[in-house]
Amino acid sequence: MIKLGLVLILFLLQLQSVIGYSHGDTLRGSNGRGRAWWKVVRYDLTVDFDIKSKRITGCNIIDLKVTDQPTDTMQIDLQAPMIVDSVCCSDGNLRFKNEDKVWWITGAFATWRGETTHELKVYFHGVPRIAVNPPWDGGFSWTKSKSGLDWVAVSCQGLGASVWWPCKDAQWEEPESGMTMHYVVPKELTCAGNGRLLSTVAIADKNVWTWQVKNPINSYDVTFYIGDYVHWHDTLNGEKGLLDLDFWVLRENESKAREQFKVVKQMIHCFEYWLGPYPFYEDGYKLCDAPYLGMEHQSAIAYGNKYKSGYLGGDRTNTGVGMNFDYIVVHESGHEWFGNSVTARDIADNWIQEGITTYAESLFEECLTNKNNGLVYNRGEWNNIMNMKPMIGDYGVNKEGAPDMYDKGAAMMSMIRTLMDDDNQFRKMLRGLSSTFYHRTVTTADVEDYIIKESGLDLKPFFNQYLRKADIPEIAYYMKDGQLYYHFDNVDESFELPLSVKSGNQEIMLNIKSDWQHVKWHGGYNLHFSKDFLVNVKS
């Protein structure tokens, strides 16, 4: 199965290079003429669920601000088979037409003045895409819990929130004043969502569950969990005061969930120590049972790790220490800092959130046991790295980089810590990333420049090597006349790393570069290079 999966990945990568990108990819991934002149201030979303027919109807009220000279066209994203029914604003009903995954709204927008705010109402309906392999190939999951009652949830990272509701579906665009969500569901079911529950109102045979987030939120993070849920509440005394903790789990999972989720307080204290205060005190922290593995839905983390340690009961690090905690609780919660608060502006830069969050797993292992186990955990993940393509994807076409952005990104953070050789300064830098870019979208350049400044290291060649190249550095060496000759292959001429090497009773520190160098050597031929850096070795 592993070999077959790798063959499939290689085939898809080759296919992508042949077919290139579509016009729809550009519309979705770029800030084009229908997007650039306006910014979302707030969303107010209503969705009515007809579970029997797997159909939804709704309305999204978009409060927007004019930030540039408007064109006569606005781009609203909503993917087939979802359909826009009507669009209106204070000027009346507006015309609209569909192109690919985009709906073009036309009106007298050119008369709108800069820095003014307007309200747009988009009514829609349809049978949203059913998830194929959630959360990776997402959409709606329509299933049932053991009680026999319906269990419904959504996962749409990468695929996009426009798979089920109309919005400006771009990772750089977050409503600066938050969002309200009204979910209309059958009375026998419960509905959890992002943020705080404002009200539950009965209407005929349904209840309207109204949830609200006060902070900016990425569109793919907007979510719901409908099912036979039970709920309990707790609090944590954190760096910014009292943090509300809420847990929404299926009725049959309550006893094991209460046990499994005890780790949450220790985890949040650990992450606050390393990464800074939890970023969403106003909206609280929530864990919710989901019918798929997991997702970092802001203030409403999706949990589906079957109440097992590790990754679905296995150790993806193959070190043993990967079984010390529940991978999904820790990884998806870590995204509250990097992914939800600090968000890559273009998904091509998603290594920022995936790499740093994956490294946070080893930080939690360090909090849980010791620093050495954290290192063991992190290096165990290096064995998952494939080095098939760069971590940074193509910009402006809604394209992520390599899956290596998780484990290779984590390796990169570990190597930076080693190069800094000062854990207090490294921790200060991580907390500074959280505070400097708090509730903001960022680019790779933003993060690179910040780390270079705070570390005091010239890391430009380092970032170019590990972010923008597929191959990792390779140490080549040979011995002649009592000398050890060595250099790096697969690197630019400005790249260098300090590595210790030992054999027998000799151990020395080498600053390895692209140029051949040599040093006196009386040790054996079987060399052991430092494990602190992600490199290959060939003799």
C-alpha positions as CSV (number, residue, x, y, z in Angstrom):
1,M,0.0,0.0,0.0
2,I,2.8,2.4,0.8
3,K,4.6,1.7,-2.5
4,L,1.3,2.1,-4.4
5,G,0.6,5.4,-2.7
6,L,4.1,6.7,-3.6
7,V,3.6,5.7,-7.2
8,L,0.3,7.5,-7.3
9,I,1.8,10.7,-5.8
10,L,4.6,10.7,-8.3
11,F,2.1,10.2,-11.2
12,L,0.0,13.1,-9.9
13,L,3.0,15.4,-9.7
14,Q,4.1,14.5,-13.2
15,L,0.5,15.1,-14.4
16,Q,0.4,18.5,-12.8
17,S,3.6,19.6,-14.5
18,V,2.0,18.6,-17.9
19,I,-1.5,20.1,-17.6
20,G,-0.4,23.3,-15.7
21,Y,-3.1,25.4,-14.1
22,S,-6.5,26.4,-15.2
23,H,-8.2,29.8,-15.3
24,G,-10.2,28.7,-12.4
25,D,-7.0,28.0,-10.4
26,T,-5.9,31.6,-11.0
27,L,-9.3,33.0,-10.1
28,R,-9.3,31.1,-6.8
29,G,-5.6,31.7,-6.0
30,S,-5.1,35.3,-6.9
31,N,-6.4,38.7,-5.8
32,G,-8.0,39.6,-9.2
33,R,-10.2,42.4,-10.4
34,G,-13.3,41.1,-8.7
35,R,-11.5,40.8,-5.3
36,A,-8.8,43.4,-5.0
37,W,-11.0,46.5,-4.3
38,W,-12.9,45.2,-1.3
39,K,-12.2,43.6,2.1
40,V,-14.5,41.5,4.3
41,V,-15.4,43.2,7.6
42,R,-17.8,40.6,8.9
43,Y,-19.8,37.5,7.8
44,D,-23.3,36.6,9.1
45,L,-24.1,33.1,7.8
46,T,-27.4,31.2,8.1
47,V,-27.6,27.5,7.0
48,D,-30.7,25.3,7.1
49,F,-29.8,21.6,7.0
50,D,-32.2,19.1,5.3
51,I,-30.4,16.0,6.4
52,K,-32.7,13.5,4.8
53,S,-32.0,15.0,1.3
54,K,-28.5,16.0,2.1
55,R,-29.4,19.5,1.0
56,I,-28.7,22.9,2.5
57,T,-30.2,26.4,1.9
58,G,-28.9,29.6,3.3
59,C,-27.8,33.2,3.2
60,N,-24.5,34.9,3.8
61,I,-24.6,38.5,4.7
62,I,-21.2,40.1,3.9
63,D,-20.3,43.4,5.4
64,L,-17.5,44.8,3.3
65,K,-15.3,47.8,3.1
66,V,-14.2,49.4,-0.2
67,T,-10.4,49.7,-0.1
68,D,-9.6,50.6,-3.7
69,Q,-11.2,52.0,-6.8
70,P,-14.1,49.5,-7.4
71,T,-14.6,47.8,-10.8
72,D,-18.2,47.0,-11.9
73,T,-17.7,43.3,-10.9
74,M,-17.3,41.4,-7.7
75,Q,-16.1,37.8,-7.4
76,I,-17.9,35.6,-4.9
77,D,-16.7,32.0,-4.6
78,L,-19.2,29.1,-4.5
79,Q,-18.4,25.7,-6.0
80,A,-20.8,23.4,-7.9
81,P,-23.2,21.8,-7.3
82,M,-24.0,24.7,-5.0
83,I,-26.1,27.4,-6.6
84,V,-26.5,31.2,-6.0
85,D,-30.2,32.0,-5.9
86,S,-30.1,35.8,-5.6
87,V,-27.8,38.7,-4.5
88,C,-28.9,42.0,-3.2
89,C,-27.5,45.1,-1.6
90,S,-28.9,48.6,-0.7
91,D,-29.1,49.3,-4.4
92,G,-31.5,46.4,-4.9
93,N,-31.1,43.0,-6.6
94,L,-27.9,42.4,-8.5
95,R,-27.1,40.4,-11.6
96,F,-24.9,37.4,-11.4
97,K,-23.5,34.6,-13.5
98,N,-21.3,31.5,-12.9
99,E,-17.8,30.8,-14.2
100,D,-16.1,27.7,-13.0
101,K,-16.1,27.9,-9.2
102,V,-16.7,31.7,-9.2
103,W,-19.9,33.8,-9.4
104,W,-19.5,37.2,-10.9
105,I,-21.8,39.8,-9.4
106,T,-22.3,42.9,-11.4
107,G,-23.8,46.2,-10.3
108,A,-23.0,49.9,-9.8
109,F,-20.0,49.2,-7.6
110,A,-17.9,51.8,-9.5
111,T,-20.0,54.5,-7.8
112,W,-19.1,53.2,-4.3
113,R,-16.5,55.5,-2.6
114,G,-13.3,54.4,-0.9
115,E,-13.4,53.5,2.8
116,T,-17.2,53.2,2.8
117,T,-18.9,50.0,4.1
118,H,-21.7,48.1,2.4
119,E,-23.8,45.0,3.0
120,L,-24.3,42.3,0.4
121,K,-26.7,39.4,0.9
122,V,-26.1,36.2,-1.0
123,Y,-28.8,33.5,-1.0
124,F,-27.8,30.0,-2.0
125,H,-28.8,26.3,-2.0
126,G,-27.7,22.9,-3.1
127,V,-26.4,19.5,-2.3
128,P,-22.8,20.1,-1.2
129,R,-20.0,17.9,-2.2
130,I,-19.7,14.7,-0.2
131,A,-16.3,14.1,1.3
132,V,-14.4,11.3,-0.5
133,N,-11.5,10.8,2.0
134,P,-11.9,13.5,4.8
135,P,-10.2,15.6,5.8
136,W,-7.7,15.3,2.9
137,D,-10.3,15.1,0.2
138,G,-13.1,16.9,2.0
139,G,-16.7,18.1,1.8
140,F,-19.7,17.0,3.9
141,S,-19.6,13.8,6.0
142,W,-23.2,12.5,6.4
143,T,-23.1,9.5,8.8
144,K,-24.8,8.2,12.0
145,S,-23.5,7.7,15.5
146,K,-24.0,4.5,17.5
147,S,-27.3,6.0,18.8
148,G,-28.7,5.8,15.3
149,L,-29.0,9.6,15.1
150,D,-27.5,11.6,12.2
151,W,-24.0,12.8,12.6
152,V,-22.9,15.6,10.1
153,A,-19.7,17.6,9.8
154,V,-17.6,19.4,7.2
155,S,-13.9,19.4,6.3
156,C,-12.7,21.7,3.5
157,Q,-9.0,22.8,3.9
158,G,-7.5,23.2,0.4
159,L,-10.8,22.4,-1.2
160,G,-12.2,25.6,0.3
161,A,-15.1,26.9,2.3
162,S,-16.8,27.8,-1.0
163,V,-17.6,24.1,-1.3
164,W,-20.6,24.8,1.0
165,W,-21.1,28.6,1.5
166,P,-20.5,31.7,-0.6
167,C,-17.5,33.9,0.5
168,K,-14.2,35.4,-0.6
169,D,-12.5,32.0,-0.4
170,A,-8.9,33.1,-0.1
171,Q,-6.5,32.3,2.8
172,W,-5.4,35.9,3.1
173,E,-8.9,37.1,3.6
174,E,-10.3,36.9,7.1
175,P,-13.3,39.0,8.4
176,E,-11.6,41.5,10.6
177,S,-14.6,41.7,13.0
178,G,-15.4,38.0,13.2
179,M,-18.5,36.1,12.2
180,T,-21.9,34.9,13.4
181,M,-23.2,31.5,12.3
182,H,-26.9,30.4,12.6
183,Y,-27.3,26.6,12.0
184,V,-30.9,25.3,11.6
185,V,-31.0,21.6,12.6
186,P,-33.6,19.0,13.6
187,K,-34.6,19.3,17.3
188,E,-33.4,15.9,18.3
189,L,-29.8,16.9,17.4
190,T,-27.2,19.2,18.9
191,C,-25.0,21.6,16.9
192,A,-21.6,22.9,18.0
193,G,-19.7,25.6,16.1
194,N,-16.8,28.0,16.3
195,G,-16.6,30.5,19.2
196,R,-19.3,30.9,21.8
197,L,-22.9,29.8,21.8
198,L,-25.2,32.9,21.8
199,S,-28.6,31.2,21.7
200,T,-30.7,28.2,20.8
201,V,-34.1,29.1,19.5
202,A,-36.9,26.7,18.5
203,I,-38.6,27.2,15.2
204,A,-41.2,24.5,14.3
205,D,-39.5,21.1,14.3
206,K,-36.0,22.6,14.3
207,N,-33.6,24.6,16.5
208,V,-31.5,27.5,15.4
209,W,-28.1,27.3,17.0
210,T,-26.3,30.7,16.9
211,W,-22.5,30.8,17.4
212,Q,-20.2,33.7,17.2
213,V,-16.4,34.4,16.9
214,K,-15.2,37.8,17.7
215,N,-11.7,37.3,16.2
216,P,-10.8,37.1,12.5
217,I,-11.3,33.6,11.2
218,N,-10.1,31.9,8.0
219,S,-13.0,30.7,5.8
220,Y,-11.9,27.0,5.8
221,D,-11.9,27.1,9.6
222,V,-15.7,27.9,9.8
223,T,-17.4,24.7,10.8
224,F,-20.3,22.9,12.5
225,Y,-20.8,19.5,14.3
226,I,-24.3,18.1,14.2
227,G,-25.2,15.0,16.2
228,D,-26.1,13.4,19.5
229,Y,-23.6,15.4,21.5
230,V,-23.1,15.9,25.2
231,H,-21.2,18.9,26.5
232,W,-19.2,19.8,29.5
233,H,-17.3,23.0,30.5
234,D,-14.0,23.7,32.3
235,T,-11.6,26.6,32.7
236,L,-7.9,27.1,32.7
237,N,-5.9,29.9,34.3
238,G,-3.7,30.9,31.4
239,E,-1.3,33.7,30.6
240,K,-4.1,36.1,29.7
241,G,-6.5,35.1,32.5
242,L,-9.3,32.6,32.6
243,L,-9.7,30.5,29.4
244,D,-13.0,28.7,28.8
245,L,-12.6,25.1,27.7
246,D,-15.5,23.2,26.2
247,F,-15.9,19.7,25.0
248,W,-18.6,18.4,22.7
249,V,-18.6,14.6,22.2
250,L,-20.9,11.9,21.0
251,R,-23.0,10.5,23.9
252,E,-21.4,7.1,23.6
253,N,-17.9,8.6,23.9
254,E,-18.3,10.7,27.0
255,S,-16.5,8.5,29.5
256,K,-13.4,7.9,27.4
257,A,-13.4,11.5,26.2
258,R,-13.3,12.8,29.7
259,E,-10.2,10.7,30.3
260,Q,-8.5,11.3,26.9
261,F,-9.0,15.1,27.1
262,K,-7.4,15.5,30.5
263,V,-4.2,16.3,28.6
264,V,-5.7,19.6,27.2
265,K,-4.7,21.8,30.2
266,Q,-1.1,20.5,30.3
267,M,-0.9,21.0,26.5
268,I,-2.2,24.6,26.5
269,H,0.2,25.5,29.4
270,C,3.0,24.0,27.4
271,F,2.1,25.8,24.2
272,E,1.6,29.1,26.1
273,Y,5.1,28.7,27.5
274,W,6.8,28.0,24.1
275,L,4.5,29.9,21.7
276,G,2.8,32.6,23.7
277,P,-0.7,33.1,25.0
278,Y,-3.5,31.1,23.5
279,P,-4.6,33.4,20.6
280,F,-8.4,33.3,21.1
281,Y,-9.4,33.9,24.7
282,E,-12.4,35.8,23.6
283,D,-13.8,32.8,21.7
284,G,-12.6,30.1,24.0
285,Y,-11.1,26.6,23.3
286,K,-13.2,23.7,22.2
287,L,-12.7,20.0,21.2
288,C,-15.4,18.3,19.2
289,D,-16.0,14.7,18.1
290,A,-15.8,14.5,14.3
291,P,-16.5,11.7,11.8
292,Y,-13.0,12.1,10.3
293,L,-9.4,12.2,11.7
294,G,-9.2,15.9,12.6
295,M,-8.9,19.5,11.6
296,E,-7.8,22.8,13.1
297,H,-11.1,24.5,13.0
298,Q,-10.5,27.7,15.0
299,S,-11.8,27.5,18.6
300,A,-13.6,24.3,17.7
301,I,-11.0,21.6,17.0
302,A,-12.2,18.5,15.1
303,Y,-11.2,15.3,16.9
304,G,-11.4,11.8,15.3
305,N,-8.3,9.9,16.6
306,K,-10.6,7.2,18.0
307,Y,-9.4,8.0,21.6
308,K,-6.0,6.3,21.0
309,S,-2.5,7.4,21.7
310,G,-0.2,8.3,18.8
311,Y,-1.7,8.5,15.3
312,L,-4.7,6.3,15.2
313,G,-2.9,4.0,17.7
314,G,0.3,4.0,15.8
315,D,3.6,5.8,16.1
316,R,4.4,7.8,13.0
317,T,7.9,8.6,14.4
318,N,8.7,4.9,14.9
319,T,10.6,5.8,18.0
320,G,8.3,4.8,20.8
321,V,7.9,8.3,22.2
322,G,5.3,9.0,19.5
323,M,2.9,7.0,21.7
324,N,3.2,9.3,24.7
325,F,0.2,11.5,23.6
326,D,-2.8,11.8,21.3
327,Y,-1.4,13.1,18.1
328,I,-4.6,14.8,16.9
329,V,-5.3,16.6,20.1
330,V,-1.8,18.1,20.2
331,H,-1.3,18.8,16.4
332,E,-4.6,20.3,15.6
333,S,-4.6,22.4,18.8
334,G,-1.1,23.6,18.0
335,H,-2.7,25.2,14.9
336,E,-4.5,27.7,17.0
337,W,-1.1,29.5,17.2
338,F,0.2,28.7,13.7
339,G,-2.5,28.3,11.1
340,N,-5.4,30.1,12.8
341,S,-3.7,33.1,14.4
342,V,-0.6,33.3,12.2
343,T,-1.8,32.2,8.8
344,A,0.1,31.8,5.5
345,R,-1.3,34.4,3.1
346,D,-1.0,32.1,0.1
347,I,-1.4,28.3,0.6
348,A,1.9,27.9,-1.3
349,D,3.5,29.0,2.0
350,N,1.5,26.6,4.2
351,W,4.8,25.2,5.5
352,I,4.7,28.1,8.0
353,Q,1.7,26.7,9.8
354,E,2.2,23.0,9.1
355,G,6.0,22.9,9.8
356,I,6.0,25.0,13.0
357,T,2.9,23.1,14.3
358,T,4.5,19.8,13.6
359,Y,7.6,21.0,15.5
360,A,5.3,22.0,18.3
361,E,4.5,18.3,18.8
362,S,8.1,17.7,19.8
363,L,7.9,20.7,22.1
364,F,5.0,19.0,23.9
365,E,6.9,15.8,24.2
366,E,9.7,17.9,25.8
367,C,7.1,19.4,28.2
368,L,5.7,15.9,28.9
369,T,9.1,14.1,29.5
370,N,12.4,15.8,28.6
371,K,14.3,17.6,25.9
372,N,16.1,14.5,24.6
373,N,12.7,12.7,24.0
374,G,11.6,15.8,22.1
375,L,14.6,15.5,19.9
376,V,14.0,11.8,19.4
377,Y,10.4,12.5,18.4
378,N,11.4,15.2,15.9
379,R,14.2,13.2,14.3
380,G,11.8,10.2,14.0
381,E,9.6,12.3,11.8
382,W,12.5,13.0,9.5
383,N,12.1,9.4,8.2
384,N,8.8,10.4,6.6
385,I,10.4,13.0,4.4
386,M,10.3,12.2,0.7
387,N,12.3,15.1,-0.9
388,M,10.3,15.0,-4.1
389,K,9.5,18.7,-4.5
390,P,10.1,22.0,-2.7
391,M,8.1,22.8,0.4
392,I,6.9,26.1,-1.2
393,G,4.2,25.7,-3.8
394,D,3.3,27.9,-6.8
395,Y,1.9,31.2,-5.9
396,G,-1.4,32.7,-7.1
397,V,-3.0,29.4,-8.2
398,N,-4.2,27.9,-4.8
399,K,-1.4,25.3,-4.8
400,E,0.3,23.9,-1.7
401,G,3.9,22.8,-1.7
402,A,5.1,19.3,-1.0
403,P,3.6,17.1,1.8
404,D,7.1,17.4,3.3
405,M,6.0,20.8,4.7
406,Y,5.0,18.9,7.9
407,D,8.0,16.9,8.8
408,K,10.7,18.8,6.8
409,G,9.3,22.0,8.1
410,A,9.6,20.7,11.7
411,A,13.1,19.5,10.9
412,M,14.0,23.0,9.8
413,M,12.8,24.5,13.1
414,S,14.8,22.0,15.0
415,M,17.9,22.8,13.0
416,I,17.4,26.5,13.6
417,R,17.2,25.8,17.3
418,T,20.5,23.9,17.1
419,L,22.2,26.7,15.2
420,M,21.0,29.3,17.7
421,D,22.3,27.2,20.6
422,D,20.3,29.2,23.1
423,D,16.9,27.8,24.1
424,N,15.8,31.0,25.8
425,Q,16.5,33.0,22.7
426,F,14.8,30.3,20.6
427,R,11.7,30.4,22.8
428,K,11.7,34.2,22.7
429,M,11.8,34.0,18.9
430,L,8.8,31.6,18.7
431,R,6.8,33.7,21.1
432,G,7.8,36.7,19.0
433,L,6.5,35.1,15.8
434,S,3.1,34.6,17.6
435,S,2.9,38.2,19.0
436,T,4.4,40.1,16.0
437,F,2.0,38.4,13.5
438,Y,-0.9,37.9,15.9
439,H,-4.2,37.4,14.0
440,R,-2.4,38.2,10.7
441,T,-1.6,36.6,7.4
442,V,2.0,36.3,6.5
443,T,4.4,35.3,3.7
444,T,7.5,33.2,3.8
445,A,9.5,36.4,3.4
446,D,7.9,37.8,6.6
447,V,8.8,34.7,8.6
448,E,12.3,34.4,7.1
449,D,13.2,38.0,7.8
450,Y,11.9,37.8,11.4
451,I,13.8,34.6,12.2
452,I,17.0,36.0,10.7
453,K,16.7,39.2,12.7
454,E,15.9,37.5,16.0
455,S,18.4,34.7,15.6
456,G,21.2,36.9,14.4
457,L,22.2,34.3,11.9
458,D,22.6,34.5,8.1
459,L,19.9,31.9,7.3
460,K,19.1,33.0,3.7
461,P,21.1,30.1,2.1
462,F,19.6,27.7,4.7
463,F,16.0,28.8,3.9
464,N,16.7,28.6,0.1
465,Q,18.0,25.1,0.5
466,Y,15.3,23.6,2.6
467,L,12.3,25.6,1.4
468,R,12.9,26.1,-2.3
469,K,14.8,22.9,-3.3
470,A,13.6,19.3,-3.2
471,D,17.0,17.8,-2.5
472,I,18.6,18.0,0.9
473,P,22.4,18.7,1.4
474,E,24.6,15.7,0.8
475,I,28.0,15.3,2.5
476,A,30.6,13.8,0.2
477,Y,34.0,12.8,1.6
478,Y,37.1,10.7,1.0
479,M,40.4,10.1,2.7
480,K,43.9,10.5,1.3
481,D,47.4,10.7,2.8
482,G,46.0,11.2,6.4
483,Q,43.6,13.9,5.3
484,L,39.8,13.9,5.4
485,Y,38.4,15.7,2.3
486,Y,34.7,16.8,2.5
487,H,32.1,19.1,1.0
488,F,28.4,19.5,0.4
489,D,26.7,18.4,-2.9
490,N,23.2,19.6,-3.9
491,V,23.7,23.1,-2.4
492,D,24.4,26.7,-3.5
493,E,27.9,28.0,-3.0
494,S,26.9,30.2,0.0
495,F,25.4,27.3,1.9
496,E,27.2,25.9,5.0
497,L,26.5,24.0,8.2
498,P,28.5,23.2,11.3
499,L,28.6,19.4,11.9
500,S,30.6,17.3,14.3
501,V,32.2,14.1,12.9
502,K,33.7,11.3,14.8
503,S,35.3,7.9,14.3
504,G,37.1,5.8,16.8
505,N,38.8,8.2,19.3
506,Q,38.7,11.3,17.1
507,E,35.9,13.8,17.0
508,I,36.1,17.3,15.5
509,M,33.7,20.1,14.4
510,L,33.6,20.8,10.6
511,N,32.0,23.8,9.0
512,I,31.0,22.1,5.7
513,K,30.5,24.2,2.6
514,S,30.1,23.5,-1.1
515,D,33.8,23.8,-1.8
516,W,36.1,20.9,-1.0
517,Q,38.0,21.3,2.3
518,H,40.4,19.0,4.1
519,V,41.6,18.4,7.7
520,K,44.1,16.1,9.3
521,W,42.5,12.8,10.2
522,H,43.8,9.8,12.1
523,G,40.4,8.2,12.9
524,G,38.8,5.4,11.0
525,Y,37.0,5.4,7.7
526,N,33.6,4.7,9.3
527,L,32.5,8.3,10.0
528,H,29.6,9.3,12.2
529,F,28.2,12.8,11.5
530,S,26.1,14.8,13.9
531,K,22.4,13.9,13.8
532,D,21.4,17.5,14.4
533,F,20.9,18.4,10.8
534,L,18.8,16.9,8.0
535,V,21.6,15.9,5.5
536,N,22.6,12.8,3.6
537,V,26.1,11.3,3.7
538,K,28.0,9.5,0.9
539,S,31.6,8.4,0.9
